[in-house]
């Protein structure tokens, strides 16, 4: 989980600033994702998938709460 101050800084960024930051971090770290045995690499991608699924569930839950019954 991110620190509340970090989250607030991200919220203040424009979408283009967040995208730029995301692309920079991806470019810097992508090669490291692929280093290691096939099992280790698969584990890393599985963790990313689980984290992404959890974020998507949280967003959908939040959206569902805003919908009228």
DAVEN-V836955 format. One record per pair of residues at least 24 apart in sequence whose C-alpha atoms are under 10 Angstrom apart, sorted by the first residue. I is the first residue (numbers start at 1). J is the second residue. Records with the same first field share a line. If there is no record, write none. Layout:
BEGIN
I->J ; J
END
This chain:
BEGIN
none
END
